Amino acid sequence: MKKLAFFDAKPYDKIWFDQLKESYNFKIKYFENKLNEDTAAMAAGSDGVVAFVNDTVDAPVIETLYKQGIRILALRSAGYNNVDFKAAYNKIHVVRVPAYSPYAVAEHAMALLLTLNRKIHRAYNRTRDYNFSLNGLTGFDLHGKTIGVVGTGKIGQVFIDICRGFGLQVLAYDPFPVEGKQIEYVSLSELCSKADIISLHCPLTKDTHHMINSQTLSQMRDGVVIVNTSRGALIDSEALLEAIKSKKVGAAGLDVYEEESELFFEDFSNTIIQDDILARLVSMPNVIVTSHQAFLTNEALHNIAETTLKNLKSYFDGEELKNEICYQCDKAPTCEKKHANRCF
């Protein structure tokens, strides 16, 4: 029975991993600590490591795990911008969960949009105090408005389908357009200038880092609504804050934040938050911040656990690693996985 060190473990993580682990012949030791340079030594004696999106998998962590004889790291997430792949190459195989439930994330994005638009969060707080006034709660019809969708992968495509159901006109931007889906693609600048609402559904890369910045914000319509359920660093948070203060941005729904790693998934309700930008954003009536919960459905959690354990079993059984990724996978020439269908 192989032993796994599971970092940044939460009660909702354990539900499906505990139900499925024996069928894959794994023993799991859960750690509430995030994986980083200080905690990597806790994985000693394990055969593999399971990490999450806000764990730090940098060169020192990889070196510590490698010296402990660990050769496989399974990300229970789709994103992988927290991994130093050059340091991992030829040392530790990295696998991920490329798709767990595009519906979960897409539906959460629409929930943020609907809540912001119809001021449901404000109405909820009012009625709890028996304040039934409608002043300041006016929204707008989504029907007929233009929404710009940045990123048309699986999540983006599901979100587009939802938007069409509301009668929204959809414009999309993606460097790699999907054919056969009748999606109208435009440049990012055109999308910014024409969209009443912009929703981000793309990965975080060097090219997309701070793609929403002072320049792109200046191209947007006054009162634009921005929704981000992808990665926090897609948005320059300071520029967004200034755009909200100047009323250039009418509302923002943020499930992610660029400096979230030390905050999200934890309870700081009795603590004074030192991040002034986040504190300002949370305090604003036209901003909703959720703590990276877009993925959090029973279906998604089951799929995450199942795919993660399948990835690990494939590694230990010497099988093809379909969900492996390395620093060469996104480059040209692409990683051809010539070594027993593995990156190395």
Residue, then its C-alpha position, 0 to 999 in steps of 0.5 A: m500500500k503506497k503512502l501519500a502526504f496530503f497537504d493543505a487538507k480541509p474537511y471537504d477534501k477528505i470526504w471523497f479521498d477517504q471514500l476512494k483511497e482504499s479502492y486504489n490501495f493508498k494510505i493518506k496522511y493529511f496535513e493542514n499545513k500548506l506545502n512549502e520550504d518549511t513543511a516539505a520535510m513532513a512528507a518523509g516516508s511517503d511515496g507521493v505528495v498531493a498538493f493544492v493550488n496555493d501550495t508552494v512547489d518551488a525549487p527548494v521544495i522539489e529538492t527536499l521531496y526528491k532527496q526523500g525519494i519522492r518522485i511523483l507530485a499530484l496537483r488536485s487542481a487544474g492550475y499549475n502556476n505554483v510549480d517550478f517545472k524546470a526544477a522538477y524536470n528529470k526529478i519529480h513527475v507532476v500530474r494534475v486534474p485538467a477538468y473536474s467540473p466546468y459547470a461548477v466554475a461557470e455556474h459560480a461565475m454566473a452566480l457572482l454576476l447575478t448577485l452583483n447585478r441585482k444587489i442580492h447580497r445587499a438585499y440579504n443584509r437589509t432584510r435581516d435587519y427588517n429593512f425592506s427598502l428597495n432604494g439603491l438595489t436597481g439592476f439591469d436586464l442581462h438580456g441584450k447586453t454584451i458579455g466578453v468572455v476571455g478564454t474559451g476552454k471547457i469552462g469558458q465554453v460552458f459559461i458561454d452556453i449559460c450566457r446565451g440562455f440569458g440572451l446575452q450577446v457573447l464576444a470572446y478572446d482566446p489566442f487559440p480559438v475553438e472551431g465549430k462552436q459558433i463563437e465570435y472571436v475578437s481582439l482583447s482591445e475590441l472585447c474591452s471596448k464593446a463588452d458591458i460585462i467581462s468574465l475571465h476564464c483563462p490560465l495564468t501565464k506570463d502572457t496573461h499576467h495582469m492582462i486586466n491593467s490600467q491600460t485595458l481598464s481604460q479601454m472598457r466601457d464606463g460601469v463595466v462589470i468584471v468577474n474573475t473565477s480563474r486566477g487572481a494575478l490575471i488582474d492588477s488588483e491596485a489598478l482594479l481598485e482605482a477603477i472601481k473608485s473612479k466608477k470606471v468599473g461598476a462592479a466586480g465579482l472576484d473568486v480569486y485574488e493575486e495575493e490570496s495564497e496566505l489568506f484564502f481557505e483559512d479563517f481570519s475573522n478575528t484578525i486584522i488583515q494587513d492587505d490594504i487592497l483586499a480590505r478595501l475591495v471587501s469593504m465596497p458594496n459593489v464588490i463580492v469576494t469569495s474565497h476561491q470556492a467556484f470549484l466547490t461542488n460535490e460533483a467536482l470534489h468527487n472528480i478531483a479525488e478520483t482523477t488525482l488517485k487515478n493519476l497516482k495509480s498510473y504512476f506507481d503501476g508504470e502506466e502512461l501519465k495522461n495528465e502529466i505536465c512539464y515545462q516543455c509541454d507548452k513549448a514548441p516543439t512540444c513535449e512528445k512524452k517519448h519516455a513510456n508516455r511520460c515527460f521524462 
